[in-house]
Amino acid sequence: MWPNSQAPGRRVGFKMESLVSKYIKIATVVAAYWVISISMVFVNKYLLSSEDLKLNAPLFVTWFQCLVTVILCVILSVGGQFFPGYVSFPEVKIEGKLLRATLPLSVIFVCMITFNNLCLKFIGVAFYFVGRSLTTVFNVVFTYLMLQQTTSGKALACCGIIIAGFFMGVDQEGASGTLSILGVVYGVLASASVALNAIYTKKVLPLVDNNVWRLTFYNNINASILFIPLMLIFGEFGEVVGFPLLGSLSFWNWMIVSGIFGFAIGYITGLQIQVTSPLTHNISGTAKACAQTVLACIYFQEVKTSLWWVSNMVVLLGSAGYTEVKRREMKQQHTESVAAALRQEEIVDQLEGGKLPLLAEERKDAEKQ
């Protein structure tokens, strides 16, 4: 008789239950990422260019979102110290050395979120996917210029498809009469900033013990300070002081919600990468952007031409193709690394056994025999 804990049927049932639980967790995280990301875009669009608000102060909105993130980091850090069983968050404290060390990344971070919001201010949510679609292309360019890492021909071909889709989308947006050249320029700058932010984040993370939340804390503190002179230069203080809804509870509720979404997207992005993989995260983000485009057209009752939709599909296919190419390349590199490691172990074993290592040609002949 099998003991209850050793019974084959019981073990199979346990494995199936664990597998189902794992899939449910992944589906829940991906769904949460989609909801938070799409909601954040729509909320920001409402704050930045709604007819109800008419607040011409995008830097102020972005500054407030950074401030909310800093406050939430502090609250969660304190909660983690007093209630460690319920709240898991690293201890955060302000260190001048780390503020200075993360400042270069923070400058890029400020550019990224500013250009993102300015892009969203001048273009529609439906066109936001195409307007911001050159991030992959800039990532390839900056990786080569800054890290001297080359990209395969297949990946470059996918980048070419993305660029073609981008220009087709711009042309069709212009044909529909809704094109904002300024919005497209901000979209290109946002794409470049996102790519630079990813590269610099890898360099700066070791300074904060590879803790994403500590980096988020310092980034947003620096950003909160950097935005103050920018708001002064662009005259946004006068816009905010003269804003008729400044005392409106509804307005501040929307502002706080946008800040919470800005904080939450950082957490859910990291969690999605953790429970899946970076490549799966890219695929999820691309699919989310496609769904976001469709939802925006439905919500804002926008009618687009067939070629406009084709441009979106071209960008989508180019992005998906690039992700698949990189997936295969990473898999091949992993296989080669494992083979090299096994070969190294084989050589060590042969040397310890008093034998000379076989050359590659000799090993092939031995395998045939």
N, C-alpha and C positions, 0 to 999 in steps of 0.2 A: 504493500500500500504506500502511496505517495503521501508525505505529510502535506497538510493543507497549504502551507506556504510554498511547497515544492511542486504541487500538482501542475502538469503541463497546461491544462486548460486555464488554470488560475493565472499562470505566468503570461500566457497569450492575452488573456483578458486585461491584465495589468498593463501590458505593453500597448494594447489598442487604446486603453483609456488614457495612457500617457501621451500617445500620438495624437489622439483627438483633442486633449487639453492643449497640446502644443499648437495645433492648427487653429484652435479657437483663440488662443492668445495672439498669434500672428495676425489673424483676421481682425481681431479687436484693435490691435495697435495700428494696422494699416488704415482701418476705417476711421480711427481717431485722428490720424495724420491728415487724411483727406478732409474731414469735417473742420478741423482746426485751421488748416492751410487755406481752404477755400473761403471759410468764414472770415478769416483775417483779411483776405484780399477785398472782399465785399465791404467789410467794415471800414477799411482804410479808404476805399473808393468813396464811401459815403462821407467820411470826414474831410476828405481832400477836395472833392468837387461836387458835393451835393447842392442842389438848388435851395434846400431847406437851411443850410448853414451859411454857405458863401464866405467861409473863413479862408482868406488868402494868406495862410501862414503854415505851409507844409513843414518848415523846419521846426516850428513850435510843436506841431503834432508829433513829429519824430522825436524831438527832445523829451516830451512828456512820456512817450512810450519807453524810452531808455530809463527815465527816472522811475517808472513803475517797475521795471525789471530789477533795478538796484534794490528798491524797497522790498520786493518779493524775495530776492536772494537773502536779504538780511532777516526777514521774518522766518523763512524756512531754515536758515542757519541756526537761529535762536531756538526754533521749534525742535530741530534735531538734537540740540544740546539738552533741552529739558524733557523731551519725549522721544528718546532714541528708539524706542520700540515701535513708534508710529510714524515718525518722520525721519527719512534717510537723506541727509543733505550735508555736504562738507562745511566745515567751519570757515567762515569768510571774515577777514579783517583787512583793513587798509594798510598796505605797506608801500611806502614811497618808492622803494627800489623796484617793485613789481609794476607800479603805475608807470614808471619811466620805461621799463623794459618792454611793456606791452603797448606803449604809445604809438610806434610806427604801425602796428596792426590796427590800433584804434582809429587812426587817421583813415586807413582804407575801409574800416568798418563803417565809419561815419559817411564816407563817400558812397558805400554800397547801399545803406538804408536810405540815404537822402535821394540818390538817383532812382532807387526803386520807387519811392513814394512820389517823386516828381514825374516819373514815367507814368505812374498810375493816375496822377492828377490830370495829365494831358491826353491820355489815350483811354479807350474803353477797356473794360475787363475782358471782353471777348478777344481783343487784339493783343492783350497783355502777354499771352503765351508766345506769339510770334515776335512781338516787340522786344522780348527779353530772351530770345532763342539763341543768341550768339555766345552764350556762356561757355559751351563746349569748345567752340572754335578758339576763343580767347584762352581757354585753359591749355589747349595744345600749343598755342603761340608762346604763352608765358612759360610753360614747362620747358620749351626748347631754349628760349632766351635766358631764363634765370637758372634753370637746373641742368641745361645741356642734355636733356633727354629727348630722343627722337621718337617719332610716331610712325607706325606702319602705314604703308600705302593704302590699305583697306580702310583704316581709321580716317586717313586724310580724305579719302573719297566720300566717306559719310559726312565729314565736315563740309565738303563741297555741296552735298545735297542740302544740308542745313542752310548754307548761305543762299543757295538758289531759292529755297522755300521762303527765306526771310525777304529777299528782294521781290519775289512774287507777291508775298503778303502785303508789303509796303505799296506795291503798284495797285493792288486790288483795293486796299484801304483808301488810296487816293482816288480810285475810280468811283468809289461809293460816296465820296465827298466828306469822309469823316477822318481823313488823315491829318495828324498833327506832326509837322516836321520836328518841332521841339520835343514832342513826346518820344519820337523815334530816336532822336539824338540822346535823350536821357536813358532810353532803353538800351542803347549800345554802350553808353558809359556804365550803366548798371551791370550789364553782362560782363564788362571788363573788370569791374570792381569785385563782382562775385568770384570770378576766377582768381584774381589776386588775393582775395580774402582767404580762399581755400589753401593757396600755397603758403601764405604767411602764417596761417593758423598752425600748419604742420611744424613750422620753425619755432613758433612761440610756445606751443603747448608744453614742451619739456620744462619751461621756466616756471610753470604752475603745477608741476608734478603730473602732467598729462591729465589734469582734471578740467573737463569742459566747463563745469559750473563756476570754478574759480576764474577761468578765462572770461566767461560771460560777465561775471561780476566786475572785473577790472576793465573790460572793454566798455561796458555801459557807464561806469564811473567816468572814465576818460571822455566818452562820447557826450555825457551830460555836461561836462565842462567845455568841450570843444564847440558845442552847438550855441553856447551863449554869445561869443563874439560874432559867430555867423548870423545869428538872428539880429544882432545889432547892426551889422553891415548891410543886411538886406531889408532893414526897416520893419521887421516883423513885430517888434515890441509895440509900435504904434497901432498896427493892425489888431493885435490882441487886445490892447487897452480899449480900442474903439469898437470892438466886436459886440454887437447888441445882445448876443446870447451868452455872454461871459458868465452871467449869474444864473444861467439855466441849469437845473439839475439834470435834465435829459442830456444836454450836451456833455456834461462831465461824466455821466454814466457811460456814454458812448466812448469817451476818451479813455476811461478806466478799462472798459471792455477791450479796446484795441491794445492797451498796454498788457493786459493779461494774455491776450492771444499772442502778442509778440514774445512774451516769456514762454508760453506753452509750446510754441512752435519749435523753440530750441530744445525743449525736453523731449517732445514726441519725435522729433527728427533723430535725435540720438538713440531713443528707444527703438525706433523702427530699424535703424542700422544694426542695433544690438541683436534683435530677435530675428533678423533676416540676414542682410549683407549690404555693403555699400552699393553693389551693382543692382540688387533688388530694390534698394531705396531709390536709385536713379530711374528704374523702370516705373516704380510706383509714382514718383514725381511727374514723370512724363505723361502717364495715363491720367493722373489727377489734373494736370494742366488741360488735357483734352476735354475731360468732363467739365472743368471750370469754364471752358470756352462755350460749350453747349449750354450750360446753365445760364451763363451771362446773356447769350442771345435770347433765351427763353424769357428770362427775368426782365431784361430791358426791351424786349419785343423788337429786336434788331433783325432785319432781313439782309442776308449776305448772298453774294453771287456764288455760282458754282466754282469759279476759279478761286474765290476767296477761301472756300472750304478746301479746295485742292492744295492751296499754299500751306494751310495748316497741316494737311495730311503729309505733305512733302517734308515739312519740318519734323513732324512726328516720326515718320519713317527713318529720316536721317539720324535722329536722336536715338531711336530704338536700334538702328543698325550699328551705330557707334558703340552703344552699350554691349551689344552681342559680340562685336569684334573684340572689345576689351575683355569680355568674359572669357572668350576662347583663348586669347593671348595669356591671360592670367592662369588659366587652367594648364596651358602648355608649359609655362614657366614653372608652375608648381610641380608638374610631372617630371620635368628635367631636373629640378632641385632635389626631388626625392630620389631619382635615379642616381644623381651624382653622390648623394649622401650614402646610398646603398653601396655604390662602387667604392667609396672611401672606407666604409666598414669592411668590405671584402679585402681591400688591400692591407688594412691593419691586421685582419685575421691571418692573411697569408704570411705577412712579415713575422707575426708572433709564432706562426707554425714553422718558421725557418724556410719558407718558400719565397722565391722571387715573384712579384706580381706579374700576372699575364698581361701582355699587350692586348690592345683592342682586337687586332687581327687574330692573335693566338686564341683569345677567348671565343671569338666567333667560330674558329675551326674546332675548338673543343666542344662547343655546343652542337655543331653539326654531327660530330662523332658520337 
